[in-house]
Amino acid sequence: MLRTILFILILNIAVPAFSAEIKLRGEKLEYKSISIEGKIEEGDLDKIKIKSYEFILSGIEERKRKPGRLSFNLNYKLNTPGGDIVEAIKIGRFFREVLAEVGVSGKIILDPNTEVGKEVFNQEGSSEMFSFLSSGKEITDELIRRNYSAGVLIFYGAVKRGLNDNGDMRSATRRKAILIPAIGLHRPYYEKEFFSTLTPLEASSAYHDLEVLVRNYLKEMGATQEIIDRMFASNSNKIDLILADEFQKHYKRSESFLEEWLIAKCGSKKNDDAGNNWDVHKCTTDAIHEHQKKWAMEYGGTK
C-alpha cells in the first residue's frame, strides 16, 4: 500500500502551491551558497542537483584562475515551511552522499524608524540578514526564516550543520533580541482528501508505514530518539517550535564519520604558535572538494 500512496505525502499545511526556489547566492565564491526557499515538492531534488553541479563547476574554474586558493565546498541555506517528505528524504540522502553543509540562519528584525534601523536599512545587501517592521506590528512568516517539518529531515541529512534563531530587536530599550525559533516540528501526514477516504483499518496500516519510514530515516541520520518522539507527539495542525539552544542538543554540528574520514586522509598535525593548522585545514577542504568534484563529473556525464 505504501508504494501506491507515498507520492501524496506532505509534511506541512496551508503553504503555497508552488515548489521551492533553488538559487545560487553570493557574488564571490567564498560567500556563495545554494538557497532552498519555499515548499518542498516532487522534482526539487533534480533542481538542487543542477544548482549543485553549477556551484562545483564555478569552484573548479575559480581554482584554475587562482591555483593556491582554498576549496569552497557545497553548502545550502534552508528556508522552508515543509512539504513532500519523500522528496525531503531524497534530498537529505543526496546531502549525505555529497558531504553537504547546511545552515538555517534566522533574520534580525529591526524597526526602520529607529536610528539603528535607518542606518542598517540603507546598507547594501541588508535584506540578507535583516527584516524591517515598525514596532507594534505583528511579525509575519515572510519576515523570518523557517525550517519546519520536511525541512528538518533535509537538515539531518547534512554532514555539517549550523542553526541560528530569528531575533526581534525592534525595541531600542532591549539589549537582547526576543528569539523566534527557526525550527518547527510536527508529525508527517497524508493529504486530507486521501486520508479521509480510508477505513480506520486502512488508515492505521498506511500511517504505520509512514511512521516507520520517517523514524528509520531520522535514526539513520543521527537524530536523537527524544527529537523523533517529539516530532510524532505534535499533530499536523500544530507546529512545535524549538529554540536553537535546545535543538542543538539533538544533532551533531559535524558528523563523526566525516571527522574520522578526514583524520584518516589528512592526519592531525599540531597547530602553529598562532593556533593555526593550515596544512590540515587545506587538506580536509580539498578532500571534500575532490569528492564533490567526482560527483559533479559523474552527474555531468549523465546529463
C-alpha positions in Angstrom: 0.0 0.0 0.0 2.9 2.3 0.9 4.2 2.3 -2.7 1.0 3.4 -4.2 0.3 6.3 -1.9 3.7 7.8 -0.9 3.5 10.3 -3.7 0.8 12.3 -2.0 2.6 12.6 1.4 3.2 16.1 2.7 4.5 17.4 6.0 3.0 20.9 6.2 -0.3 22.6 5.9 -1.5 25.8 4.5 1.5 26.6 2.3 1.6 28.0 -1.2 1.0 25.6 -4.1 4.4 26.1 -5.7 7.7 24.3 -5.3 10.9 25.5 -3.6 13.0 28.1 -5.3 16.6 26.9 -5.6 19.3 29.5 -6.5 22.9 30.4 -6.0 23.5 33.2 -3.5 26.6 35.4 -3.2 28.8 37.0 -5.9 32.2 35.9 -4.5 32.8 32.1 -4.3 33.8 32.2 -0.6 30.3 33.7 0.2 28.4 31.5 -2.2 25.7 29.1 -1.1 22.7 27.4 -2.6 19.4 28.7 -1.1 16.3 26.5 -0.9 13.3 28.6 -0.2 9.6 27.6 -0.2 7.6 24.4 -0.1 9.4 21.2 -0.8 7.8 19.3 -3.7 8.5 16.4 -6.1 11.2 17.4 -8.5 13.1 19.7 -6.2 16.0 17.2 -5.9 16.6 17.5 -9.6 16.8 21.3 -9.4 19.1 21.1 -6.4 21.4 18.7 -8.3 21.6 21.2 -11.2 22.5 24.1 -8.9 25.0 21.9 -7.1 26.7 21.0 -10.3 26.9 24.7 -11.3 28.3 25.6 -7.9 31.1 22.9 -8.1 32.0 23.9 -11.7 32.3 27.6 -10.6 34.7 26.5 -7.9 36.8 24.5 -10.3 37.1 27.5 -12.6 38.0 29.7 -9.7 40.8 27.4 -8.7 42.1 27.4 -12.2 42.4 31.2 -12.1 43.8 31.1 -8.5 45.6 27.7 -8.0 46.6 28.4 -4.5 43.3 29.3 -3.0 41.2 27.1 -0.7 38.4 25.0 -1.9 34.8 26.1 -1.2 32.5 23.2 -0.7 28.8 22.7 -1.2 26.7 24.5 1.4 23.0 25.1 1.4 20.7 27.6 3.2 17.2 26.4 4.2 14.1 28.4 4.5 11.1 26.2 4.1 7.7 25.6 5.8 7.8 21.9 4.9 6.4 19.9 2.1 6.7 16.5 0.4 8.5 14.2 2.9 9.5 11.6 0.2 11.3 14.4 -1.7 12.8 15.7 1.5 14.2 12.3 2.4 15.7 12.1 -1.1 17.3 15.5 -0.7 18.6 14.6 2.7 20.2 11.4 1.3 21.8 13.4 -1.5 23.2 15.8 1.0 24.8 12.9 2.9 26.2 11.5 -0.3 27.9 14.7 -1.4 29.0 15.7 2.2 26.9 18.8 2.2 26.9 21.6 4.7 23.5 23.1 5.7 22.7 26.3 7.5 19.5 27.8 8.9 20.1 31.4 9.6 17.4 33.4 11.2 16.8 37.1 10.5 17.2 40.1 12.8 14.1 42.2 12.7 14.6 46.0 13.1 12.3 49.0 13.3 13.1 51.1 10.2 12.1 54.2 12.1 14.8 53.9 14.7 18.3 55.3 14.3 19.8 51.8 14.1 17.1 50.6 11.7 17.5 53.5 9.4 21.3 53.0 9.3 21.0 49.3 8.5 18.1 49.7 6.1 20.3 51.9 3.8 23.1 49.5 3.7 23.5 47.4 0.5 22.5 43.8 1.0 20.9 44.4 4.4 17.9 42.3 3.4 20.0 39.2 3.5 20.4 39.4 7.3 17.7 41.8 8.4 13.9 42.3 8.1 12.3 45.7 8.8 9.0 46.2 10.6 7.6 49.1 12.7 7.3 48.4 16.4 3.9 47.2 17.4 3.2 45.5 14.2 2.8 41.7 14.1 5.7 39.7 12.6 4.6 37.5 9.7 6.2 34.4 8.2 7.7 36.4 5.3 9.9 38.4 7.7 11.6 35.4 9.3 13.4 32.2 8.2 11.9 28.9 8.9 12.9 25.2 8.8 9.8 23.3 9.6 8.7 19.7 9.1 10.2 18.3 5.9 13.0 20.9 6.2 14.1 19.2 9.4 14.5 15.9 7.5 16.8 17.7 5.0 18.7 19.3 7.8 19.6 16.0 9.3 20.9 14.7 6.0 23.8 17.1 6.0 27.2 16.3 7.4 27.8 19.8 8.8 25.1 21.9 10.3 24.5 25.4 11.6 21.5 27.0 13.2 20.5 30.4 14.4 17.1 31.7 15.5 15.4 34.8 14.3 15.6 37.8 16.6 13.2 40.7 17.2 15.3 43.7 18.1 12.8 46.5 17.3 12.7 47.9 20.8 15.6 50.4 21.4 15.2 49.7 25.2 16.0 46.0 24.8 19.6 44.9 24.8 18.8 41.3 23.8 16.6 40.1 20.9 13.3 38.3 21.5 14.1 34.9 19.9 11.8 33.4 17.3 12.6 29.8 16.7 13.6 28.8 13.1 13.0 25.0 13.8 9.4 23.6 13.9 8.2 20.1 14.2 5.0 18.2 13.7 4.2 14.6 12.7 4.0 13.8 9.0 0.6 13.2 7.5 -1.2 12.3 4.3 -3.3 14.8 2.4 -6.7 15.0 4.0 -8.5 14.4 0.7 -6.9 11.0 0.5 -6.7 10.0 4.2 -10.3 10.8 4.9 -11.4 8.2 2.3 -9.7 5.3 4.1 -11.3 3.0 6.6 -9.8 3.1 10.1 -8.0 -0.1 9.4 -6.5 1.2 6.2 -5.6 4.4 7.8 -3.8 2.5 10.6 -1.8 0.5 8.1 -0.9 3.5 5.9 0.2 5.6 8.9 2.2 2.8 10.3 4.2 2.6 7.1 4.7 6.4 7.1 5.8 6.5 10.7 8.3 3.7 10.1 9.7 5.4 7.0 10.3 8.7 8.8 11.5 7.2 12.1 14.0 5.0 10.4 15.4 7.8 8.2 15.9 10.2 11.2 17.5 7.4 13.2 19.9 6.6 10.3 20.8 10.3 10.0 21.7 10.7 13.7 18.6 12.3 15.2 18.1 11.6 18.9 15.2 9.4 20.0 13.8 12.3 22.0 13.5 14.5 19.0 12.0 11.8 16.9 9.4 11.1 19.5 8.7 14.8 19.9 8.1 15.2 16.2 5.4 12.5 16.3 3.9 14.0 19.5 2.7 17.1 17.7 -0.3 16.7 15.4 -0.3 18.1 11.9 -2.4 21.2 12.9 0.3 22.4 15.2 4.0 23.5 14.9 6.2 22.6 17.9 8.7 25.5 17.8 12.2 24.7 19.3 14.8 27.3 20.1 18.2 26.7 18.6 19.9 26.3 22.0 17.6 23.4 22.8 17.6 21.8 19.3 21.4 21.8 19.2 21.4 19.1 21.8 19.8 16.8 19.3 22.2 16.9 16.3 25.9 16.9 15.7 27.4 20.0 14.2 29.7 17.7 12.3 29.2 14.0 11.7 31.6 11.7 13.4 32.2 9.5 10.4 33.3 12.7 8.4 35.7 13.7 11.1 37.3 10.3 11.2 37.4 10.0 7.4 39.2 13.4 7.2 41.6 12.4 10.0 42.5 9.2 8.1 43.1 11.2 5.0 44.8 14.3 6.4 46.2 13.3 9.8 46.2 15.7 12.8 49.3 17.9 12.8 49.9 20.2 15.7 48.9 23.9 15.4 51.4 26.6 14.9 52.2 29.3 17.5 49.1 31.3 16.3 46.8 28.3 16.8 46.5 27.6 13.1 46.7 24.3 11.3 46.7 25.4 7.6 48.1 22.2 6.1 45.4 20.0 7.7 42.7 22.6 7.1 43.6 22.8 3.4 43.8 19.0 3.1 40.3 18.5 4.6 38.6 21.1 2.5 40.4 19.7 -0.6 39.3 16.1 0.3 35.7 17.2 0.4 36.0 19.2 -2.7 37.5 16.3 -4.6 34.7 14.1 -3.5 32.1 16.6 -4.7 34.0 17.2 -7.9 33.9 13.5 -8.6 30.1 13.5 -8.1 29.8 16.5 -10.4 31.8 14.8 -13.2 29.7 11.7 -12.9 26.5 13.8 -12.9 27.7 15.9 -15.8 28.3 12.7 -17.8 24.8 11.5 -17.3 23.1 14.8 -18.4 
